[in-house]
Amino acid sequence: MKHIPNILSVIRLLMIPLFVFSYFEYSNSPECYIAAGIYALAWLTDALDGYLARRFNWITDAGKILDPLADKLMQITAAVCFTVDNIIFLVLLIPIVIKEIAMMVGGILVIKRNKKVTQARWYGKLATVILFLCAFLRIIVRGNAVLDIIICAVMVAMLIFSFLMYYLKVYKER
């Protein structure tokens, strides 16, 4: 039972190619809701695995790595899909990739220094929720240039906010 959250994270990883296929296959039709549904289901599995891990103390070091990996890969995948549709999302894709590389390097350094994997903080979870909501809206409503700019701006602002919060937290701990 302890591994159910990890299994959910693996399922979320497997949803990524399904999301990409449905995003492009059904891009200009009412079936765009298939991609939105897959994206929402991935988010629900994220919420469920986090709940189960905390509620039943099924937290594992593997889960501390698998869960954020699945989240970030889905976020990056969505950003790549959005960028293919509208180049404005390159303004989002570049910071996501830079942030995640920096967070990965920082996480490796923290693991080496503390000999343990740290859990996500509230600001990272808030950023994940806001990014999900913006991406979900973008999946459903495509082709609206003004909305794309607003969504992109909100997503970039959340990335910067969460990155700065993590940086300040690590800086204070040094």
Steps between C-alpha positions, in 0.01 A plus 500: 500500500789732577590516130158612371611868483808397300284293265277805447808707415609240244150500350528879476828463313330259258224755439747747347514340152121455507463868577731604216321277251153622599612864517610503137260240360194685624631856490225663295194309606273451799709194583761736646327402823674163473838669548350715777361187665835323488669808642238527777529128577876538532447785745246295698746210527755753629257624765401142592855370530594797719195451719560126540870544570437756774181347644639149542866596535584324173771754426806345337821646363403357160167681523673825592677473166232335281216736595671830414663339195159403362364848579787684337509279192127555448546877545793511258311282251199731514729802452659334195155428355390859561820632340437294188156664480613853585861617520409739784521199731874483437506771769360231731691199373847648549445599867338163577800314364750731674309481830474123491868454417591738784263320738644163399858616558397665826317186608806286430715736707250491788490119488880483506520747788209377712493135386123520458241602243297807592128533440321765298410825675166683496618748237600219266159341545327834443701550182406150384128570553513837322701352213250215472201734490661725239605203286155343529340824384751522211423144392128572484519851352743511211555763239431800723814716478405729789422208729827333399693810609317518833542128569866512405562804724328340801691176452837677469423710809422183701820334381707799605320523835551132587861501380583806711329350804697175466821692444443718806418192710821323395702821540370550854591142592863545401 
